Amino acid sequence: MSAQSRITPANPAFAALSLLLKEKLSRWGIGSNEVLIVACSGGCDSMVLLHLLVANGYNAEVAHVNYHLRGSASELDEALVRETADGLKLPFHLADGRDAIPPQGNNLQENARRFRYAFFERLRRERKARAVLTAHHENDVAETFLLNLLRGAGLNGLSGIPEQNNEVLRPLLQANKQSLLQAAVEMGIRWREDDSNAETKYRRNQIRHDWLSKLQQLEPDIVEKLAKTALRMKKTADVVEELLEREQPSRPMPENAVFEVAIARIAESAQPDTLLFLFVRRFGFSATQCAEATQNLTPSRGKHWKSTSHTLWRKGGYFTVYQGIN
């Protein structure tokens, strides 16, 4: 059965996902005439998203990246996505991801992620598309929460995956993996399993197959609860950012400065290192640097710290951030 078939009570999972999709796209002000680039790997999640868009009358175009990492399996993934796009009469766009493969020892997954999102953005601009859609879901949010927890992330890192990141939209974040699988079966949607997703040499796969399965034995609803926790973290982070934006400099900033706050303002906080970090993290400074910078807030000789793009000075009663690292 094609996803273009009428949505009926006989396919409740697909129908529920359709309602979620339409609600999200409507909230973002996206109409059926606007071009949407769909990131489609050939896996269950992205294939369901693609069919959902078509079934609900949206103007989708298909984007696929072939990294050629899995031999014939990579070619079969590409073939399925191409065949599906052709069958649905949708434009198909392909990127050769071999250039994304880093030298041994570098972070392959991170390089691959950067490559595909750069491709999606170029394609969005070329096709004058409204947005790029990905099929991330609730399980991805839970996995990301645990992954960032292991990395020692703070409030922003524990906020999960954003529904919207510039022109990248993720309308299925409130759906779980099981509902996507059920929808695919209901509608006869073909997909391919990526064998590398089962390899526990990757930290995310360890979390997916080992950690979450064990946690579900203790708490069956752990995925939903972790996703809700991440959402609460996101709302808290948004409020914090709103409050920080209201902070105004107490004097005109020096030439070439991009941010300034009085040392006395930081010193009055119960957690001066955390407050300074919240102010200057957007300029690339670390929590460790901020802890060092706030160890001694009494008048002293000037001292500075560098990020990859800015310099933070503590002098003259102020913390001042300058553009550049000279």
C-alpha positions in Angstrom: 0.0 0.0 0.0 1.4 3.4 -0.9 1.5 6.3 1.5 -0.5 8.2 -1.1 -3.5 5.9 -0.2 -6.2 7.3 2.0 -5.3 7.5 5.6 -7.9 5.4 7.5 -8.5 3.9 11.0 -6.8 0.8 9.6 -3.4 2.6 9.9 -3.7 4.3 13.3 0.1 4.9 13.8 0.5 6.5 10.4 -2.7 8.6 11.0 -1.4 9.8 14.5 2.0 10.7 13.0 0.2 12.6 10.2 -1.6 14.7 12.8 1.6 15.4 14.6 3.4 16.4 11.3 0.6 18.7 10.2 0.4 20.4 13.6 4.1 21.1 13.7 4.4 22.3 10.1 1.3 24.5 10.7 2.9 26.0 13.8 6.0 26.8 11.7 3.8 28.5 9.1 4.6 26.0 6.4 2.1 25.5 3.6 1.8 22.7 1.1 3.2 24.8 -1.8 6.5 25.4 -0.1 9.5 23.2 -1.1 10.8 21.0 1.8 14.1 19.1 1.5 13.8 15.7 3.2 17.0 14.2 4.6 16.5 10.5 3.7 19.0 7.8 4.5 16.9 4.9 3.5 16.2 3.9 7.2 12.8 3.4 8.6 12.5 6.9 10.3 13.3 9.0 7.2 11.3 6.8 4.9 8.3 7.2 7.1 8.8 11.0 7.2 9.0 11.1 3.4 5.8 9.1 3.0 4.0 11.2 5.6 4.8 14.4 3.7 3.6 13.0 0.4 0.4 11.5 2.0 -0.4 14.9 3.4 0.2 16.8 0.2 3.4 18.6 1.0 6.0 19.6 -1.6 8.9 17.3 -0.8 12.3 16.8 -2.4 14.6 14.0 -1.4 18.2 14.4 -0.3 20.5 11.4 0.2 24.2 11.2 1.1 26.2 8.1 0.1 29.4 7.8 2.1 30.4 4.5 0.4 31.5 3.2 3.8 29.6 -0.1 3.8 30.3 -1.5 0.3 27.3 -2.8 -1.5 25.0 -1.9 1.4 25.6 1.8 0.8 24.8 1.3 -2.9 21.6 -0.5 -2.0 20.6 2.3 0.4 21.0 4.8 -2.4 19.1 2.6 -4.8 16.1 2.3 -2.5 15.9 6.0 -1.8 16.3 6.8 -5.5 13.6 4.2 -6.4 11.3 5.5 -3.8 11.7 9.1 -4.9 11.1 8.1 -8.5 8.0 6.1 -7.5 6.6 9.1 -5.7 7.6 11.4 -8.6 9.8 13.5 -6.3 13.1 15.2 -7.2 16.1 13.2 -6.0 19.4 14.9 -4.9 22.5 12.9 -4.2 25.8 13.8 -2.5 29.0 11.7 -2.7 30.2 11.6 0.9 33.6 10.0 0.3 35.3 13.4 0.9 33.7 13.4 4.4 35.7 10.3 5.4 38.5 11.6 7.7 42.0 10.2 8.2 42.2 7.3 10.6 41.8 8.5 14.2 39.6 11.5 13.4 35.9 11.6 14.3 34.2 10.0 11.3 30.7 10.5 12.6 31.2 14.2 13.3 32.8 14.8 10.0 30.0 13.0 8.2 27.4 15.0 10.1 29.0 18.3 9.1 29.2 17.2 5.5 25.6 16.2 5.2 24.2 19.3 6.9 26.4 21.5 4.6 25.0 19.6 1.6 21.4 20.0 2.9 21.9 23.8 3.4 23.4 24.2 -0.1 20.5 22.3 -1.6 18.0 24.3 0.4 19.4 27.5 -1.0 19.7 26.2 -4.6 16.1 24.9 -4.6 14.8 27.9 -2.7 13.3 25.5 -0.2 11.6 26.7 3.0 13.4 24.1 5.2 15.3 20.9 5.6 13.4 18.2 7.5 15.0 15.4 9.4 13.3 12.4 11.1 14.8 12.6 14.5 12.4 11.2 17.2 11.9 10.8 20.9 14.5 7.9 21.2 17.1 10.1 19.6 16.4 12.8 22.2 16.8 10.3 25.0 20.1 8.9 23.6 21.5 12.4 23.1 20.6 13.4 26.7 22.5 10.4 28.0 25.4 10.9 25.6 25.8 14.5 26.7 25.4 13.6 30.4 28.4 11.3 30.0 30.3 14.2 28.5 29.6 16.3 31.5 27.4 18.8 29.6 25.6 21.7 31.3 22.1 23.0 30.9 22.3 23.5 27.1 23.9 20.2 26.4 21.2 18.4 28.4 18.4 20.2 26.4 18.3 17.4 23.9 17.8 17.9 20.2 16.1 21.2 19.1 12.9 21.0 17.1 14.2 23.9 15.1 17.8 24.9 14.3 17.7 27.7 11.8 16.2 26.1 8.7 16.5 22.5 9.9 13.2 21.3 11.3 12.5 18.1 13.2 8.7 17.6 13.3 8.7 14.1 14.8 10.6 14.6 18.0 7.5 13.8 20.0 7.1 10.5 18.3 8.8 7.3 19.5 10.7 4.7 17.4 8.0 2.1 17.9 5.3 4.3 16.4 7.5 4.9 13.3 8.1 1.2 12.9 4.4 0.5 13.3 3.5 3.2 10.7 6.0 1.7 8.2 4.4 -1.8 8.6 0.9 -0.4 8.3 1.6 1.4 5.1 4.0 -1.2 3.5 6.8 1.3 3.5 10.2 -0.2 2.5 13.3 0.6 4.4 16.8 -0.7 5.0 18.6 -1.4 8.2 22.1 0.1 8.6 24.2 -2.7 10.2 26.6 -0.2 11.6 23.8 1.0 14.0 24.3 -2.3 15.8 28.1 -1.8 16.3 28.7 -1.0 19.9 32.1 0.6 19.2 30.2 3.8 18.8 29.2 5.4 22.1 25.7 6.3 20.9 25.1 2.7 19.9 26.2 1.5 23.3 23.7 3.8 24.9 21.0 2.6 22.5 21.5 -1.1 22.8 23.0 -1.6 26.2 22.1 1.3 28.5 18.6 2.1 27.4 17.5 -1.5 27.3 18.7 -2.0 30.9 17.1 1.2 32.0 13.9 0.1 30.4 13.9 -3.0 32.6 13.8 -0.7 35.6 11.6 1.9 34.1 9.6 1.0 31.0 8.8 4.6 30.2 12.5 5.8 30.5 12.7 7.0 26.9 9.6 9.3 27.3 10.8 10.5 30.7 14.3 11.4 29.5 12.8 13.2 26.5 10.5 15.2 28.9 13.5 16.0 31.1 15.4 17.3 28.1 12.4 19.4 27.1 12.2 20.9 30.6 16.0 21.6 30.4 15.4 23.4 27.1 12.6 25.6 28.5 14.8 26.5 31.5 17.7 27.3 29.2 15.5 29.5 27.1 14.4 31.5 30.2 18.1 31.8 31.3 19.0 33.2 27.9 16.1 35.6 28.0 17.3 36.9 31.4 20.9 37.2 30.2 19.9 39.2 27.2 18.3 41.8 29.5 21.6 42.5 31.2 22.9 45.9 30.1 26.6 47.2 30.3 27.1 49.6 33.2 29.2 51.9 31.0 30.0 52.3 27.3 32.1 49.4 26.1 35.8 49.9 25.1 36.7 50.0 21.4 36.6 46.5 19.8 34.8 45.0 22.8 31.7 42.8 22.1 30.6 42.2 25.7 31.4 43.6 29.2 30.2 43.0 32.7 31.3 44.5 36.0 33.4 42.2 38.2 31.2 43.4 41.1 28.1 42.0 39.3 29.8 38.6 39.0 31.1 38.7 42.5 27.6 39.2 44.1 26.4 36.0 42.6 26.2 32.8 44.7 27.9 31.0 41.7 30.2 33.6 40.1 32.0 31.1 37.8 28.6 29.8 36.5 27.2 33.3 35.9 30.3 34.4 34.0 30.2 31.2 31.9 26.6 31.9 31.0 27.6 35.3 29.8 30.6 34.4 27.8 30.1 30.8 26.5 28.7 32.1 23.2 32.2 33.5 22.6 33.8 30.1 23.0 35.1 30.3 26.5 34.9 27.1 28.7 33.6 26.5 32.2 37.2 25.8 33.3 38.4 29.2 32.1 35.5 30.9 33.8 36.3 29.1 37.1 39.9 30.3 36.9 38.8 33.8 36.0 36.6 34.1 39.1 39.0 32.5 41.6 40.2 35.9 42.7 37.8 38.8 42.1 39.7 41.4 44.3 41.4 44.2 42.4 44.6 42.8 40.8 46.7 43.1 37.7 45.0 42.4 34.4 44.7 38.9 33.2 43.3 37.4 30.0 42.0 34.1 28.6 41.6 33.1 24.9 39.0 31.1 23.1 39.3 30.2 19.4 37.9 33.6 18.3 37.8 36.0 21.3 39.9 37.3 24.3 38.4 37.7 27.8 40.2 40.3 29.9 39.8 40.8 33.7 41.0 44.3 34.5 39.9 47.7 35.7 36.8 46.3 37.5 35.4 44.6 34.4 35.3 41.4 32.5 35.6 42.4 28.9 35.4 40.3 25.8 37.2 41.4 22.6 36.9 40.1 19.1 40.1 38.3 18.1 42.8 36.5 20.0 45.7 38.9 19.5 
